Amino acid sequence: MIRAQRITSWLFVACAVVLVAVTSVVGSLPGSAWRVGVAVAAVVALVFAGRVNRMPILFLVAGTVGAARVITFPTGPIDDPVGALGMTETAANSLTGLALVTVLTLALRRRRGPLDQRDLIDALSVTISASLVSWILLASRLIAVHDVDPVVAISASVYLPIAIFLFTFIIDLLMAGLRSNRTMQIVTAAAGLNLVATVVADLGVVGLWSARADLSTAMFAATFLLFAASITHPDAPEIVRRASGRSPSDAYTPLRLSVTGACLMFPGVLLAAVDPVDGVDVAVRVVALIALVSTVLVRLLVAVHGQQETHDRMIERYQTDELTQLPTRRRFLDIVAEHLERTWRSEFQPTVIQMNLDRFKNINDSLGHDEANRVLQICGERLQAVAERFGSEIARLGGDDFALIDGNTTSLDESMERAEA
């Protein structure tokens, strides 16, 4: 069965490549045969995903919605792209995108746990950035140049930010330990192709791309075929399997920061390159830019705060023994240096006492590591109590070795008395 899944998955990938290649060369889709092919691929993929891979129901819903949307995509020349816009078609685009976002959100949460503050701020930044790009390239031109109703124009431009958002979700999943997962590799290709298809379709709508609808439709169909290939592949269940011991910060890598940075810089390039079409366009750009800059500043503050927290945790780990909560060897050396510096020109002569537990290895071998650790904890607590009584400081050097420094002694005899006490 696994072999059949792999063969079917890569067959879908091959069909996607051939479909886009043929459409690019010939200039048109092969009649209605591609619609039948997408429908068949949807049925096969949903059977594999539901019955074999046991994927969550949301994946099956997303596949069904995506197939239904792709099959109804238009073909032929783009003679009247603005007139072809309608609430039904744009709502279908948005519904498809939202279904995929929901699916990927589920997968991301299961892989990385609940989204943290940085995730939410990054998501907001990308949303504002993508919406600004969509406004500049599509919505503003539809309203000002083609006199399209603002509600319809904004609805038509919703899918572009969704496509960008999908791509950032894919990066998050790749960083959550899925780089070698074939399903995620195919999904990444699908997300990239979906973004390109969205841009091509939008450029055709505003008249900046003189082409037939067949090319963008072929890309969307190929995107769905890649999605079908991903949920058919035997690696698919891994993307929704909860990863043990992984926190959201573990997957936060420089690559994700680079992708987020690129999403934030691209609107700046468009703002500089594309002139506003009217006063409303200027106002929208200013408001969006202020919101984007504010979000970036908040993100920087959160990053600085997170960096400080990480630094504090590292310092605490460096200075405190995890088992006994006593100072570590390195911290003890710092304590000794502090005592020596403080008593350098005084009558006090700091005393350092090193000790270990007799026959501790026998305890470890006979009772096990857990009981041995418990013995170390009890010894640490008792030594800490003794040290506090004399105003001394105790540390665990490692294993069953402990050390104590008393900075209040003034002679060797007093040091011996303290040690025997």
N, C-alpha and C positions, 0 to 999 in steps of 0.2 A: 504493500500500500504506500509506503514512504517513497518508493521508487516511482510509482505512478503519480504521486503528488508532485515530485520534482519535475518529472517529464511534462506534466500538465502546466505547471507554473512557468517553466521556461518556454513552452509552446505559446503561452499568452504573451510573454515578453517578445518573442520573435514576431508574433502577429502585430504587436504594437509598433515595432521597428519598421516592419514592412508597410504597414498602413501609412505611417508618416512619410516614409521614403517615396512610396508610389504617388501619394497625393502631392508631394513637393515637385516631383518630376512631371507627372501628367497634368497636374493642375486641378484635378477634380476627383471626387470620391467615386468608387465603383458602384453606381446605382444605389440600390437599397440593400445590397448584399452585406455591407458593413454593419447595418442596423441589426440584421439577423445574427451576424457573428457576435456582436456585443451582447445580444439577448441570450444566445447560447452560452457565451462565456460567463455571463452573470449567473445563469442557472447552475452550471458546473462548479463555479467558484463558491457559490453559497452552499451547495451540497457538501463540498469538501470542508469548508470553513465551519459549518454547523454540525455535521455528523462525525467528521474525522478529527478536526482540530479543536472542536468544542469551544469556538470563539464566543465571546459575549454577544448578547442579542443586539447590542448597539452596532457592532460591526456588520451584522447581517442587515440591519436597517439602513446603515450607510451605503452598503453595497446595492441594496434595492433602489434606494433613492437615486444614487449615482447612475445606475443603469437606466432607470426611467428617464432621467434628465438627458443623458447622452443620446439615447435613441431618438429623442424629439428635437435634437439640434438641427438648425437650418443648413441648407447647402445652396450652392449656386452663387451668382454674382451678387455683390453688395451694392445694389442700385440705390436703395433708399434705406440706409442703415438706421437713420433716426426714426423714420416712420415704422420700422420693424420693432422698435422698442415698445414694450408694454409691461404692465405690472405683472402679468402672469409669467412671462419669460424671465424677467429679472428676479421675481420672487423665487422661481424654481432654482435659479443660479445660487441665490443666497441660501436657500434651504439645503441644497447639496453641500455647500461649503460649511454651513453650520453643523450639518450631520458629521462631516469629517472632523471638524474641530472638536466636537463632543467625543468622538471615538478616540482621538489622539489625547484628549485631556484625561480620559479614563485610563488609557495605557500609561500616560506619564505619571499619574497619581499612584498607580499600582507599582510602577517601577521605582519611584523615588519618594513615595509618601506624600503627605499634604504639601501643597505649594507654600513656600515661605515668602517673606516680605520682598525679597529681591526678585523672586519669580513674578509676583504681582506687579511690581513697579516696571520690570522689563516688559511684561505683557502690555501694560498701559502705554509705555514708550513706543513700542512697535505698533500698537493700534493707532496712536495719534500720528505717527510717522507715515504709516501705510495709508491712512485716511487722507492725509495731506497730499500724498503722491496721487491718490485716486482723484482728489478734487482738482489738482492742477492739470493732470493729463486728460481727464474725462468729464467730470461733472460740470466744471466751470465753462468748458467749451460747449457742452450740450445746451446749457442754459443761455449763454450770451450769444453764441454764434448760430446755433440751430433752433433757438427759441423753444426748447423742450421744457415741459412743465418741471419745476424744481424737484417735486417729489419723485417723478419718474426718473429724472436725471440722477438724483442721489441714489435711488434704488438700483439703477443700472450700474453705478460705480461701486456698489457695496462689495462685489465679488473680488475685486482686486486686493483690497486690504485683507480679505479673508484668505486669499491665496498666499499673500506674504506671511500672514500669521501662521498658516499651515506649515510653511517652510521653516519658520523658527521653532515650531513644535517638533518638527522632525530632527532638527539639530539637538534639541534637548534630549530626545529619546536616544539619539546616537551617542550622546555623552553619558547616558545612563547605563553604560556597559553593554551596548548593542552594536558596536562597530562591526563586529564580525558576523552579525546575524544577517542571513540572506534576505529575509523578509524586510528588514529595515533598509538594506541597500536598495532593494527594489522600490520601496516606498519613497526613499530619497529621490530616486530618479523620477518617480511619478509626481512628487511635489514640485520638483524643478520644471518638469514639462508642463504641469498645470499652470505654473506661474508664467511661463513663456506663452502658453496658449491664451491666457487671460490678457496679457499685454497685446498680443496680436489681434485678438478680438476687439479690444477696446480701441486700438489704433484704427481698425477698420470702421468702427462705429463713428468716430469723430472725423473720418475722412483723411486721416494721415497715412493710411495704408491702403493703396488701391489694389485690392485682391478679392478673390472669392471667399465666401464663408467656409469653403471646403477645408482650407488649411487649418484654421483654428478649430473647426469641428473635428478634423482628423486628430489633432493634438489632444483634444478633450477625450475623444474615443480611446486614443492610445493611453491616456492617463488612467482611464477606467480599466483598461486591459492590464495595466501594470498593477493597479490596486487589486484586481482579481488574482493576478499572479502572486501578489504578496500574501493574501489571506489563504491561498491554496497551498503555499509552500509549507513543508513540515516544520520550519522554524517559526511559524506564525504564533503558536501558543506562548513562546518565550517573551514576546513583547508585552503581554498582559500578566505575566507571572510576577508576583510580588518578590522583589529582590530583598533578601535578608541582610540586615546589618548595613543598609545603605541609607544615608541621610541626604536631603536635598543638596547640601553643600558639597557632598562628595562628587557630584556630577558637574559642579560649577567650574568650568575650565576656561582657559584663554580663548579657545575657539568660539565658545558661546559669546564671550565678550566681543570678539571680533565681528561676529555676525550681527550682534545687537548694535555695535558701533556703525557698521555699514548701513544698517536700516535707518539709523539716525542721521547719517551724513548725506544719504541720497536726496532727501527733501531739500537740503541746503543747496545742492547742485541744481536741482530743478528750479528753486526759487531764483537763483542767479541767472539761469539760462532761459527760462520761459517768462515772458512779460505778462502781467495781469491783464485780463480782458475788460474789466470794468471795476467800479468802486466796490461792489459786493465781493468780487474776487480778492481785492486788496484787503478788505476787512476780514474775510475768512482766513487768508494767509497770515495776517498779523495775529489773530486770536490763536490759531493753531500753532504758530511759531512760539508764542508766549507759553502756551501749555506744554509744548515739547521741551523748551528750555527749562521750565520749572520742573518737569519730570526728571530731566537729566540731572539737575542740581540735587534733587531729592535722592536720586540714585547714587550720586557721588557721596552724599552724606551717609547714606546707608552702607555704602562700600567701605568708607573710612571707619564707621562704627564697627562693622563686621571685622575689618582688619585688626582693630584694636582688641576686640573680643578674642580673636584668634591668637594675637600676641600674648594676651593675659593668660589664656589657657596653656600656651606653650611655656610661659614663665612658671606657672603653677606646677605643670608637669615636671619641669626642670628642678624645681625646689622641693617638691613634696613627694614622698614615697606613697604610691597608690595603695599599698596594702595596709601599712601601719599609720599613714597620715603624719609620719615624722619627716623632718628634713632629710634630704638625700645626701649622698657623699659630697657632691659638688657644692650644695648649699652649706654643708658643715664646714668645708674648707673656707668658704666666705665668712662664716661665723667666727672661725678661728682667727682669720686675718683681722676681723673687726675687733676682737678681744685684744689681740696683740697690739694693735694700733692705739686702742683706748688706754691700755695699761703700760705703755712703753716707758713713760717717765713717772710711774707711781710705785707704791710699795706692793701692789698686788702682783702675784705671779700665777697666771692662769694654769689650771690643771686639766689635762686631757686624759681621759680614761677610756680605753678600748676593751670591749668584752664580747664574748660570744656564748652560745648555749652549748652545754656539754651534751654529748650523745644526741644531738639534734638529727643527725642522719638516720639514727635508729627509728626515731619517731616518723620521719619522712618515709622510710622504707616499709615500716610495719603498719602505720595507720593511713598513709596516703597523703597526697599534696594538700587536700582540703583541711584535714586536721592539723597538718604541719603549719599551714598558713594561719589557722586559728591560734595555734600556740604562739606564733610570732606576733599576732595582734595583741594577745594578752600580755606578752612580755613587753611589747611597746607601750601599752597603757600603764603598766606598773612602773616601768622605767621613767615614763613621762611624769608620773605622780611623784617619784623620788626627786627628779630633776627640779620640779616646781617647788618642792619643799626647801631645797638648798639654793634656789635662784639660779639653777644651771640650765643648760640646753642639751637635749639628747637628739641623736640622729641615727638613722639606720644606714650603715655603710654598704650593705648588700648581703644576701643570704641570711645567716644568723649572726652577723657581726653588727654590733652597735657601738657608738662612741658618745662620750659625754664631755662637755667642757664646762668648767667652773671658773669663772673669772673673779671670784671673791676670795680666793686663797692667797696667803702671804708667805707661806713657807712650805718646805717639803713635808715636814711633820703634819701640818694641817691638811695637806693634800692626801697623805696616807690615811689620816683619820676620816676624811670625807669618803675616800674609796672604801674603807672597811665598813663604814656606816651604811 
